[in-house]
């Protein structure tokens, strides 16, 4: 079910970052401080990258966050060529499995850590620092030659993807009488994907529940290829993968009851692209955070001066106040998640960060 008052909760989260509350467990974060109070206590953060560093940083996880981590690593290594950064993507769920087993230093996540992952980290004594890094406008796309889909209602997406649609909803004209009688070919992330978790919660109403008869992959580039080659297809993934393949795909506007809205920096900022606008995260292992190369890279990642790199790959930067607050949280070593291990949360937009 949809999370109530999630914007208020996230504003409290930002206050928690700044005030340095000791989130020692996933149920103990203080989210009661007001946002204006948080603004007054932000620490200055330097965006200058370190030099003469060495070592290896291992990153895995979300394919949605992968382009951000990749561009951050590339720029960081220009001044820190002695640091090797290995980045892979096995999906948010797959990344947390490796992270909570102690196999990686940082995990990319397109949703907050969930209860099972919290327990796995606790079993293996892995403490983590949760850091929001950007906003993604999760995008629904069709083949570039599709001439009949411009906008879809949330209810129409649900009709396509809900579990009861499996083997039954197989043609476009079953979604709307205005659509032609053509086969419906669906492409989407697999169950290890945080994007899959988020999309199913936002559209179907239950995280991790959808029809199973679609073409799935944890590699978003494979989904791009599938949709671009199948004229009657529809798929979904992070906006960065649409932005990099505009010539092959057609972006679909979403109508959540307030008119058709396409994902963009503006519609994310004013919270009108809902329910498919969401923050994305990195989680840093606390024991790794003390290593000079990990500390320097994470500070670089969160520096407001580097927010332009987020724009380059197609995502929306967090407000400077939020990045500075996240960096304060990291440098103070505050562990845990303020989301209580619930996994995906719906309705967080940039506008919510500015509301008391």
C-alpha positions in Angstrom: 0.0 0.0 0.0 1.1 3.6 -0.5 3.1 5.2 2.2 1.3 8.0 3.9 2.9 11.3 4.6 6.2 10.2 3.0 7.2 13.7 2.1 7.1 14.7 5.8 9.1 11.6 6.6 11.8 12.5 4.1 12.0 16.1 5.3 12.6 14.6 8.7 15.2 12.4 7.2 17.1 15.5 5.9 16.9 17.0 9.3 18.3 13.8 10.8 21.3 13.9 8.4 22.2 17.4 9.4 21.6 17.1 13.2 23.7 14.0 13.3 21.2 11.8 15.1 22.6 8.4 16.0 20.6 6.1 13.8 22.2 3.0 15.4 19.5 0.7 14.1 16.8 0.9 11.4 14.1 1.8 13.9 15.9 4.4 16.0 16.3 7.4 13.6 15.0 10.7 14.9 12.8 12.2 12.2 11.2 14.9 14.4 13.5 17.9 13.7 12.0 20.6 11.4 13.6 21.3 8.1 14.4 25.0 8.8 16.3 24.0 11.9 18.3 21.6 9.8 19.2 24.3 7.3 20.8 26.4 10.1 23.2 23.6 11.1 24.7 22.4 7.8 28.4 21.9 7.8 30.6 23.1 5.0 31.8 20.4 2.7 34.8 20.6 0.4 34.5 19.2 -3.1 38.2 19.0 -3.6 39.3 15.5 -4.4 42.4 14.0 -2.7 45.6 13.2 -4.4 48.3 10.5 -4.0 45.7 7.9 -3.0 45.8 4.2 -3.8 43.6 1.2 -3.2 40.6 -0.6 -4.7 36.9 0.3 -4.1 34.3 -2.4 -4.9 30.8 -1.3 -5.9 27.8 -3.3 -7.0 24.1 -3.0 -7.0 21.5 -1.1 -8.9 21.7 -0.7 -12.7 19.8 2.5 -12.3 22.4 4.1 -10.0 25.3 2.5 -12.1 25.6 5.4 -14.6 26.0 7.9 -11.7 28.6 5.8 -9.9 30.4 5.2 -13.2 30.6 8.9 -14.1 31.6 9.8 -10.5 34.4 7.2 -10.6 35.7 8.4 -14.0 36.0 12.0 -12.8 37.4 11.1 -9.4 40.1 9.0 -11.0 41.3 11.9 -13.1 42.9 13.3 -10.0 43.3 10.0 -8.2 44.7 7.6 -10.8 46.1 5.3 -8.1 42.6 4.3 -7.0 41.0 1.5 -8.8 37.1 1.5 -8.7 35.4 -1.7 -9.8 31.7 -1.2 -10.5 29.2 -3.9 -11.4 25.4 -4.1 -11.4 23.5 -7.1 -10.3 20.3 -5.2 -9.3 19.6 -3.5 -6.0 18.6 -6.8 -4.3 21.6 -8.6 -5.8 23.9 -5.8 -4.7 22.6 -5.9 -1.1 23.2 -9.6 -0.9 26.9 -9.1 -1.8 27.2 -6.0 0.4 25.7 -7.6 3.4 28.0 -10.6 2.9 30.9 -8.2 3.1 31.9 -8.6 -0.5 31.7 -4.9 -1.5 32.5 -1.5 -0.1 29.6 0.4 -1.6 26.3 -0.7 -2.9 24.1 1.2 -5.4 20.4 1.1 -4.5 17.3 2.4 -6.3 15.3 1.9 -3.2 16.0 1.9 0.6 17.2 -1.3 2.2 14.5 -3.7 3.1 13.9 -5.8 6.2 15.5 -9.0 5.0 18.6 -7.1 3.9 18.8 -5.4 7.2 18.7 -8.8 8.9 21.4 -10.2 6.6 23.7 -7.2 7.3 23.1 -7.7 11.1 23.9 -11.4 10.9 27.2 -10.6 9.2 28.0 -7.6 11.4 27.9 -5.2 8.5 27.2 -1.6 9.5 26.2 0.8 6.7 25.8 4.5 6.1 22.7 5.4 4.0 23.2 8.3 1.5 20.7 9.7 -1.0 22.6 10.8 -4.1 20.0 11.9 -6.8 16.4 11.7 -8.1 15.4 9.4 -10.9 12.2 9.8 -12.9 11.6 6.1 -13.6 10.5 6.1 -17.3 8.0 4.1 -19.3 9.0 3.7 -23.0 7.7 2.2 -26.2 9.3 1.5 -29.5 10.3 4.6 -31.5 7.9 3.6 -34.3 4.8 3.4 -32.0 2.3 5.9 -33.3 -0.6 5.3 -31.0 0.7 5.6 -27.4 1.4 9.2 -26.1 0.2 8.9 -22.5 -0.9 6.1 -20.2 -3.0 6.3 -17.1 -1.7 4.6 -13.9 -4.7 2.3 -14.1 -3.8 1.3 -17.6 -0.2 0.4 -16.5 -1.7 -1.6 -13.7 -3.9 -3.5 -16.1 -0.8 -4.4 -18.1 1.4 -5.5 -15.2 -0.7 -6.8 -12.3 -0.4 -10.6 -11.6 -3.9 -11.4 -12.9 -2.9 -10.0 -16.4 -0.5 -13.0 -16.9 -1.6 -15.0 -20.0 -4.8 -12.9 -20.3 -3.9 -9.3 -21.2 -1.8 -9.9 -24.3 -3.0 -7.2 -26.8 -2.9 -3.4 -26.8 -6.6 -3.1 -27.4 -7.3 -4.8 -24.1 -5.6 -1.8 -22.4 -7.7 0.8 -24.3 -10.3 0.5 -27.1 -8.4 3.4 -28.7 -5.3 1.2 -29.2 -5.0 -1.2 -32.2 -5.4 -5.0 -32.0 -1.7 -5.7 -31.8 0.3 -8.0 -29.5 1.6 -6.5 -26.3 5.2 -7.3 -25.7 6.5 -6.3 -22.2 10.1 -5.7 -21.1 11.2 -5.0 -17.5 13.8 -5.6 -14.8 13.9 -8.9 -12.9 13.1 -9.5 -9.2 16.6 -8.6 -8.0 16.0 -5.0 -9.3 15.0 -2.2 -7.0 13.4 -0.6 -10.0 11.1 -3.6 -10.2 10.3 -3.3 -6.5 9.5 0.4 -6.8 7.5 0.1 -10.0 5.3 -2.8 -8.8 4.6 -0.9 -5.5 3.8 2.3 -7.3 1.8 0.9 -10.2 0.4 -2.5 -9.0 0.1 -1.6 -5.4 2.2 -4.3 -3.9 6.0 -4.5 -4.0 7.5 -7.5 -5.9 4.1 -8.6 -7.4 3.5 -8.6 -11.1 2.8 -10.8 -14.0 5.6 -13.1 -14.8 5.2 -13.5 -18.6 7.4 -10.7 -19.7 11.0 -10.4 -20.9 13.2 -9.6 -17.9 16.8 -8.6 -17.3 18.9 -6.9 -14.6 20.8 -5.3 -17.5 18.9 -2.1 -18.5 20.8 -2.0 -21.8 19.3 -5.3 -22.7 15.8 -3.9 -22.0 16.6 -0.9 -24.2 17.6 -3.3 -27.0 14.5 -5.3 -26.6 12.1 -2.4 -26.8 14.0 -0.8 -29.6 13.7 -4.0 -31.7 10.1 -5.0 -30.9 7.6 -2.6 -32.5 4.7 -3.5 -30.2 6.7 -3.4 -27.0 6.6 -1.4 -23.7 9.3 -1.3 -21.0 10.4 0.6 -18.0 13.7 1.6 -16.4 15.7 4.5 -15.1 15.6 7.8 -17.1 19.3 7.7 -17.8 18.8 4.7 -20.1 16.1 6.6 -22.1 18.3 9.7 -22.2 21.2 7.7 -23.7 18.9 6.1 -26.3 16.4 8.8 -27.4 16.8 7.8 -31.1 15.7 4.3 -30.4 12.8 4.8 -27.9 9.7 6.9 -27.4 9.0 8.3 -23.9 5.4 7.8 -22.6 3.7 10.5 -20.4 2.0 9.2 -17.3 -1.4 10.4 -16.1 -1.9 9.9 -12.4 -5.2 11.7 -12.4 -3.9 15.2 -12.9 -3.1 15.1 -16.6 -0.3 13.6 -18.7 3.2 14.4 -17.4 6.5 13.4 -18.8 9.6 12.9 -16.7 12.0 15.9 -16.6 14.1 17.9 -14.1 11.2 20.3 -13.8 8.4 17.7 -13.2 10.6 15.9 -10.6 11.4 19.2 -8.9 7.7 20.3 -8.6 6.7 16.7 -7.6 4.2 16.5 -10.5 5.8 13.4 -12.0 4.3 10.9 -9.6 4.2 8.1 -8.6 7.4 7.3 -10.6 9.8 9.9 -9.2 12.1 8.6 -6.5 15.4 9.2 -4.8 18.3 6.9 -5.4 21.0 5.9 -2.9 24.4 4.6 -2.2 25.2 2.6 1.0 28.8 2.7 2.3 30.1 0.0 4.6 31.2 1.7 7.8 34.4 -0.3 8.1 35.3 0.7 4.6 34.4 4.4 5.1 37.5 5.0 7.2 39.8 4.0 4.3 41.2 7.2 2.7 40.3 6.2 -0.8 36.7 5.3 0.1 36.3 8.5 2.2 37.7 10.7 -0.5 35.5 9.1 -3.2 32.3 9.3 -1.2 33.0 13.0 -0.3 33.6 13.6 -4.1 30.3 11.8 -4.9 28.3 14.0 -2.5 30.0 17.3 -3.3 27.5 19.9 -4.6 30.1 21.0 -7.1 29.8 17.6 -8.8 26.0 17.7 -9.1 26.5 18.5 -12.8 27.7 15.0 -13.3 24.3 13.7 -12.2 22.7 15.9 -14.9 25.0 14.5 -17.5 23.7 11.0 -17.1 20.0 12.1 -17.1 19.1 12.3 -13.4 18.1 15.2 -11.2 20.6 16.4 -8.6 19.5 16.7 -5.0 19.4 20.2 -3.5 22.8 21.4 -2.2 21.5 21.4 1.3 20.6 17.7 1.0 24.0 16.8 -0.5 25.8 18.7 2.3 23.7 17.1 4.9 24.3 13.6 3.5 28.0 14.3 3.5 27.8 15.4 7.1 26.1 12.1 7.9 28.8 10.2 6.1 31.7 12.0 7.8 30.1 11.5 11.2 29.8 7.8 10.5 26.0 7.7 11.3 24.8 4.2 10.5 21.4 2.7 9.7 18.4 3.6 7.6 15.6 6.0 8.6 13.1 4.0 6.4 12.8 1.2 9.0 13.7 -1.6 6.5 10.5 -1.1 4.6 12.2 -1.0 1.2 10.5 1.0 -1.6 8.7 4.2 -0.6 6.3 6.2 -2.8 5.7 9.9 -3.2 9.1 11.4 -2.5 9.8 14.4 -4.7 12.1 17.4 -4.6 9.2 19.6 -3.6 8.8 17.5 -0.5 12.3 18.4 0.6 11.3 22.0 0.8 8.0 21.6 2.7 7.9 21.8 6.5 
